[in-house]
Amino acid sequence: MKKYNYFSGFVFIFSFLILLSAFFNCSGKTEEELLLEAVDKIGEYAENRDISGLLSYVSDEYADDEGRTLEDIEKLVQRYLELYRGIVVNLLGKKIIYVTAPDAEIEAEVGLSSGAAKIFRKAVRYSGQFYRFKLVLVKEDEQWKVKKASWENISQGDLLPESVEIIKELFPNAL
């Protein structure tokens, strides 16, 4: 009888340790993964024309070098979406500059196109305009939000190598 009790206790403890180990190994994502997911969601909301979803990833404390606030960004996005139909947002390369929670900085390259380009982009080798965004993010209520942003229009030749690889997949005949 004692052998059975020892064996049962061993099985219980061993099973508990396995479950505990699995919990700690699979319990959450790294800050880097969460940061990259936030940038992906921002691009997804922009393409789906979901202004409120997009703005849910912008901090109430947003301010940039141009003096824009959260309200200014909302107006800018609304105006852009009114002017351009069928926006296609191709999130290209992303590079984390640093992550020291609650702050982080990331560089992301984006290809934007609109209208008929969405339908004919592969046939006519059109990939739109390219932008490099530098985003400073802050973690608020367990979510990464953009606190500051700057962007510039860049040429295809200025893209990061990982962006070029993504473009080759999206537009096989473009490069």
N, C-alpha and C positions, 0 to 999 in steps of 0.2 A: 504494500500500500504506500509506503514512503517513497519508493521510486517513482510512482505515478504522480504524487504531489510535487516532488522536485522537478520532474519533467514538465508538468503543467505550469509550474511557476516559471521555469526557464522559457517555455514557449510563450507565455504571457509577456514576460519582460522583453524577450527578443522581438516579438511582434510589436510591442509598444515602442521600442527603440527604432525599429524600421519605419513605423508610421510617423514618429516624431522627426526622424531624419527627412523623410519625404515631405513633411509639412514645411520644414525650414528651407529645403532646397527648392520647393515649388510655390512657396507662399507669396511671392511677389516679384515684381519686375524691378530692374535696376532704375535708378534715376535717369540714366542715359536712354534706356528703352522708353520710359515714360515721356521724356523730352522729345524724342523722335516721333513718338505716337502723336503728341500734341501738334507738332508741325504737320504731320500727315492729315490730321483732322482739320486743321485750318485750311489746307489746300482742298480737301474734300468739300468743306462747307462753301468755299469760294466757287468751286465748279458747280455745285448744286444751287447756287444763288441764295443760300441760306444766311442772310445777314445776321440774324439773331444768334445762330449757331457759331458763326465766325466771330462775332463780338464777344461771345461767352469765353473766348480764349484771349481776350484783350483785357488787361488790368484796368481797373478804375483809375489807377495812378499813371496811366499811359501819358508819356510826353516824349517828343523827339526833337531833333536838332532844328526842325522847321517850326517848332512851337505848336505842333498839332496836339490836340487832346483826344480822348476817346470819342467825344462828340464829333470832332473834325474827321476822324477816321471813319466814323459811321457815314457821314455825308459824302466823303470821298468814295467809299465803296458803293453807296447807293448810286451816285452819279456815274461811276464806271459801269455798273451793271445796267443802268438805263441806256447808256450809249452803245454798249457792245452786247450783242445777243449771242447765245450759244457759246459762252466762254468755255474754253478747254484749258484746264490748269494741269500742266505736266510737271509734277514735282520731280526735279532731277537730283543732283547730288546734294548731300547734307553733310556738314562737317561740324562736329561739336568742338568749340573753342575751349570752353571750360564748364565744369559743373561743380559748384560748391553751394549746395542747398542752403538757403532758399534762392540762390541766384544761379543763372547759367547764361551762356552765350552760344549761339549757333549761327552758322552761315548756311544758307540754303539757296540753291539755284532753281529757277522756275522758268518754264517755257509757257508763254501765254499765246493763245490764238482764239479767234472768235468767228462767228458766222459760218459761211460756207467752208472755211478752212477745216472745220470739224469733220465735214463729210469728205472733202477731197484731199486732206492733208497728206496721205500716203501717195496718192496718185500724182500730185503736183509737187511733191517734195517740199511742202511748206510746213515749217514748224513754228511760225510765229516769232515773237520777240522773246529775248532772254533777259532775265533780271537776276541780280544777285542781291539777296536780302541778308542783312546782318540784324539778328534779333537778340535782344537782351530779355530774358524771361525771369519771372519771379514765381515761386511756388506759393499759391494762395489757396487755402482750403483743399489741400492735396491735389491741386491741378496746376500745371505749368501754364502761365499766361504771359503774353507779350507785354513788356513794360516799356520798351523802347525799340524802335525799328528805323532802319535806313535801307535804302535800296537804290540800285543804279542799273541802267540799261547796259547790257554787255553784249559783245559780239560772240559768235559761235567759237571763234578762236580763243576767247578768254575763259571758256568753260573749264571747270574742274574735270580731270580725267574720268571720274565716275559719272559725271553728267554726260560726257561724250558717249560712254558705253550705253547709258539709258536711251539716248537719242538714237543710237544705232539700232536698238531694239524697237523703238517706236516708229522710226522712219528709216527702214533698211537701205533705201536708195538715196538718202539725203546727204550722206557724207562720202 
